[in-house]
């Protein structure tokens, strides 16, 4: 799975980076919200009496790294990583306490081309596994649009964060409970607000052409359609849980009625580096977890078949041939062939089983001072070829990779 992901991401010019799994807890309090740190992380006091947290996500870390080295980096900066992340929660389908997650971030461009690239890449990764647009939906919204909507209702600033978090939970809680929460926050205007929020066209009518958020969002949708990405849906209740998003946000959902859940998402965060005592750097990105991706692929029989990166396994039928085995293995590696040495094969059947279990396509049994090499396919009944030189072995393997 990771190899397919890396190949697709690197087509767009993204470079891989790494970072420590341990961060100061205040990094997440300030950047993702107190709730995540207090309820969903592994947080503890270290020997220096400092509060530290096993990273629950990667975006604050990469923002910190970019802020610290901004003058040394070349922008636009395209980075990706597949780190292990930790969440303190009850393990269940699609959620584990530790998982791996692809993180893709584009720093520098503030125009919509960056948002379009990120969403296109997210879509193309799923397609690289064989998924079609019927298999998933890309829901899109804008934090800027929501701020404009809040402005139109003159909602006080101190209520906006609570209202945003409530909207984020809309599809996860009882409808009456959601409506009651909105009424408690907005009072007399709650009915009108819910009415507008429930139908996309009512939002468009209320904000009309003066809305920058609407204009940007529909520009993105139109641009994606021109690239034949037609499964994008404007979803005004999409919020994404993290506090650092500033503009366009998106989330990819499985269309399988047996698994109608979010697969992954992301969005634009233009101010995060500013919180590390640096200048703001425009940025947009997304995170894709391995567990939800695996479940998505399994349900559609799209899990890629494992293919060994080892090309040939070599064993000896006598101890005196061991030095020769090491010698030719080294020469083959210099020719670009990946070689696994088995050592002495007292039972040749065990050697063939080893190659089969590890899905190594070719095997070679050696004797002392061997001038010719009988290379066999490891599959039972596979073909074989007598090679008169190591160069001939290398050509055979490269032609059949």
Secondary structure as GFF3:
##gff-version 3
##sequence-region A 1 401
A	DSSP	alpha_helix	2	10	.	.	.	ID=ss1
A	DSSP	beta_strand	15	16	.	.	.	ID=ss2
A	DSSP	beta_strand	22	24	.	.	.	ID=ss3
A	DSSP	alpha_helix	25	31	.	.	.	ID=ss4
A	DSSP	alpha_helix	34	40	.	.	.	ID=ss5
A	DSSP	beta_strand	43	45	.	.	.	ID=ss6
A	DSSP	beta_strand	51	54	.	.	.	ID=ss7
A	DSSP	alpha_helix	59	68	.	.	.	ID=ss8
A	DSSP	three_ten_helix	70	72	.	.	.	ID=ss9
A	DSSP	beta_strand	77	86	.	.	.	ID=ss10
A	DSSP	beta_strand	98	107	.	.	.	ID=ss11
A	DSSP	alpha_helix	112	128	.	.	.	ID=ss12
A	DSSP	beta_strand	136	142	.	.	.	ID=ss13
A	DSSP	alpha_helix	143	152	.	.	.	ID=ss14
A	DSSP	alpha_helix	157	168	.	.	.	ID=ss15
A	DSSP	three_ten_helix	170	172	.	.	.	ID=ss16
A	DSSP	alpha_helix	175	186	.	.	.	ID=ss17
A	DSSP	three_ten_helix	187	189	.	.	.	ID=ss18
A	DSSP	alpha_helix	190	198	.	.	.	ID=ss19
A	DSSP	alpha_helix	200	207	.	.	.	ID=ss20
A	DSSP	three_ten_helix	208	210	.	.	.	ID=ss21
A	DSSP	alpha_helix	212	226	.	.	.	ID=ss22
A	DSSP	beta_strand	232	234	.	.	.	ID=ss23
A	DSSP	beta_strand	248	254	.	.	.	ID=ss24
A	DSSP	beta_strand	262	268	.	.	.	ID=ss25
A	DSSP	three_ten_helix	272	276	.	.	.	ID=ss26
A	DSSP	beta_strand	283	289	.	.	.	ID=ss27
A	DSSP	alpha_helix	290	299	.	.	.	ID=ss28
A	DSSP	beta_strand	312	316	.	.	.	ID=ss29
A	DSSP	three_ten_helix	319	321	.	.	.	ID=ss30
A	DSSP	alpha_helix	322	334	.	.	.	ID=ss31
A	DSSP	beta_strand	339	344	.	.	.	ID=ss32
A	DSSP	alpha_helix	348	357	.	.	.	ID=ss33
A	DSSP	beta_strand	362	366	.	.	.	ID=ss34
A	DSSP	beta_strand	373	377	.	.	.	ID=ss35
A	DSSP	beta_strand	384	387	.	.	.	ID=ss36
A	DSSP	alpha_helix	390	399	.	.	.	ID=ss37
###
